[in-house]
Amino acid sequence: MKKIIKFIISIIITQAAGLIGSFFTIDSVNNWYPELNKPFFTPPNWVFGPVWTILYLLLGISFYLVWKTDKTNKTSAYVLFFIQLFLNVSWSILFFGLRSPFLGLLEIIILIGAIGATIIRFFRTFKLSAYLLVPYFLWVCFAAVLNLSIYLLN
């Protein structure tokens, strides 16, 4: 498979995850989320879309770099990547779709662990691919603090 096709597929996969997550988010962002008590450090709603778009782009590039490398035995890297991507979408379903900050909080803790494991595994395969996941890891850690604060305030 040509590298450009792998690159395009990698970007489509991660952007599709974002699109699926947004399907469960959009109604709650307009109707439920504004009514919640939120901490002072909550970003304005318009920040989330661009940030997540960029993060999903970085995820796609990161995955592509691992996929295109000639190293063997990348199965665990792929598995970890898709687990964390599934957990990413699941958080949107739990927090926004089910409108449950508690379930979202439990899930995001697992997501942070999965992202950390993916970073470690990607580092062994292609170091730059791991570095590209660091902003995502940091943003999800911030989201976890935000999620915890919303849970405690409501």
C-alpha positions, 0 to 999 in steps of 0.5 A: 500500500502506498504511503499516501494511502496509509496517511489518508486512511490514518487521518480518516480513522481518527477524524471519524472517531471525532465525528462519532463522538460529536454525534453523542455530544452535540445535543448535550452541549446545547441543552444539558452542558450549559446548565451544569455548574462548571469550574472557573477554568472551563474553556469556552465551548468554541475552544473544544472543536478546534482543539479536538480537530487538531488532536485527532490530526496528531493522532492520525499522523502518529498512527501513520508513522507507526504503520509505515515503519518497517519494524515488525511486531507492531500488533500491540501498538495497533491494539493499544491505539485502537483501544484508546481511540474506542475509549475516547469515543466512549467517553463522549457517549458516557459523559454527554450521551448518557449525561453522566459525569460520574461514568465519564470520570471513571472512563476517562481515568481508564482512557488516560492509562490507555493513552499512556500505554500507547505512548510507551508502545509507540515510543518503542516503534517510532519515537516521533509518533509517541511525542505527537501523542503528548498534547493529546495525553495532556488535554485528556488529563485536563479534561479529567480534572474538568470532568472531576470538577463538574462531577463534584459541583453537580 
